[in-house]
Amino acid sequence: MIAMSYADFLSSYPNYAATENIDVIRAKEYPLLDTQDQVYLDYTGANLFAQAQVKAHMDVLQAYVFGNPHSTNPTSLQATQLVETTRRAVLDYFHASKDYYCVFTSNATQSLKIIGESYPFDHHAHFLLLFDNHNSVNGIREYARRHGASFEYAPVYMEDLRIDEKVLQQKLQAHPHKKHKLFAFPAQSNVSGVKHDLGWIAKAKQQGWDVLLDAAAYVPSSELDLSMVQPDYVSLSFYKMFGYPTGIGALLIKKTAFEKLDKPWFAGGTVSYVSVTVPEFFLVDNQERFEEGTVNFLSIPAVKIGLDWMQELNMQQVRTRLHALTDYLIQSLLSLKHQTGQPLIHVFGPHNMEARGYTIIINFFGADGEKLDLSLIEQAANQERISIRMGCFCNPGIDEINNCITSEELSLFYSSRTDTHYDKVHFLGKMRGAIRVSLGLMSNYADCEKFINFCSQFLH
Ligand SMILES: Cc1ncc(COP(=O)(O)O)c(C=O)c1O
């Protein structure tokens, strides 16, 4: 099958027609996509930015003299004022002004590292994580391990990559005597696009857990209302939301969970008073405790510009469009069959649009049912200027489930001395990785059509 005509697409997804003004915005604000003939399908990797965002940011930089914040001199105050205005805008955007601090970090990973190094992991602590986590969350287990805390994973189902609710419930109930319990999960999988039920936040908290919500893959297209769900810690990167600037993320900390974080050191900007005559110090009593050194004060104003841009775009309309496009893409990919009747593409995770975002993970199969080499698909896509992503996406849990890698096989592998991806593939005799296709703010029908046509060239 080749992609549907636009008219057929519209008759199958009539809501899409009402979102056509986004095509106008795309042409005006993201012109390089079409003038350079790029098919961008890696929005979960990074979002794209509008020209208006860059212009607005340059206007700010050219309108004032900025000095290093943390002083009362006028240029310093100018920078401080913009940083604090942006901080308020971030908290307002997530309906978090009353209950949360916003710590500016360099990215979601740095936000997560702060939790790793400051959560009171010790022999009385336990860390529970979902199988479906980015490595920047998985890595926190090494802080837990070093400090004597126990940790374990809660599984997701192989069929739809959603939480195994019964097991998670058991695991949440299983540690009544632990003093500190941290549960970490992503609001949306960066691989399968599954949106995990945010209701687990309240359920975990009722059972004495602190909750770390990794919202990095969720907030680019979904609304996170922190007056409704109240995780203790939230991590995110702004370039994933609106493309520009890179190098800034946030850690949102619920005020009631702030003192629980035990910062292991102090640095410039984080102390209210420190002495070298006696080795004592007082940490600042607000978000600055975790903003080490000088924040990225020239780029931070662009975060407010990005948030304003998202609001101007009308995210509800963007979601309507992405819902239609993702469903169209999944159904079209599933319908591609070789002459033998063998499907060309396997879509991992849910095949419908219920509780999922706009990220799809797939593998390709030949007419004989053998998996096709992913790097060949990726190279072919590169040649057609199609940006997709191949690999494990820093989420080994989902990869191990999708490729049916057992713990016995992995233990054997890790006791061997081979350590590259290809060594692993060879050692296990099993394929690793998949191809991720992710839609976002400016995706349109033409992007999907080009990708479906690209896939059909592998049909035999
Ligand atoms: C769900 C999730 N968490 C965390 C991260 C880490 O984000 P960053 O690389 O911006 O630190 C990513 C990046 O892809 C992600 O998708």
PDBQT file of the ligand as one rigid body, heavy atoms in Angstrom, charges set to zero:
ROOT
HETATM    1  C1  LIG A 501      12.028  10.716  29.033  1.00  0.00    +0.000 C 
HETATM    2  C2  LIG A 501      13.372  11.367  28.993  1.00  0.00    +0.000 A 
HETATM    3  N1  LIG A 501      13.984  11.643  30.150  1.00  0.00    +0.000 NA
HETATM    4  C3  LIG A 501      15.168  12.258  30.199  1.00  0.00    +0.000 A 
HETATM    5  C4  LIG A 501      15.818  12.615  29.045  1.00  0.00    +0.000 A 
HETATM    6  C5  LIG A 501      17.144  13.312  29.129  1.00  0.00    +0.000 C 
HETATM    7  O1  LIG A 501      17.015  14.584  28.576  1.00  0.00    +0.000 OA
HETATM    8  P1  LIG A 501      18.309  15.472  28.287  1.00  0.00    +0.000 P 
HETATM    9  O2  LIG A 501      19.147  14.689  27.331  1.00  0.00    +0.000 OA
HETATM   10  O3  LIG A 501      17.768  16.715  27.702  1.00  0.00    +0.000 OA
HETATM   11  O4  LIG A 501      18.984  15.676  29.590  1.00  0.00    +0.000 OA
HETATM   12  C6  LIG A 501      15.233  12.343  27.814  1.00  0.00    +0.000 A 
HETATM   13  C7  LIG A 501      15.931  12.664  26.555  1.00  0.00    +0.000 C 
HETATM   14  O5  LIG A 501      15.643  12.157  25.495  1.00  0.00    +0.000 OA
HETATM   15  C8  LIG A 501      13.970  11.720  27.790  1.00  0.00    +0.000 A 
HETATM   16  O6  LIG A 501      13.337  11.455  26.633  1.00  0.00    +0.000 OA
ENDROOT
TORSDOF 0
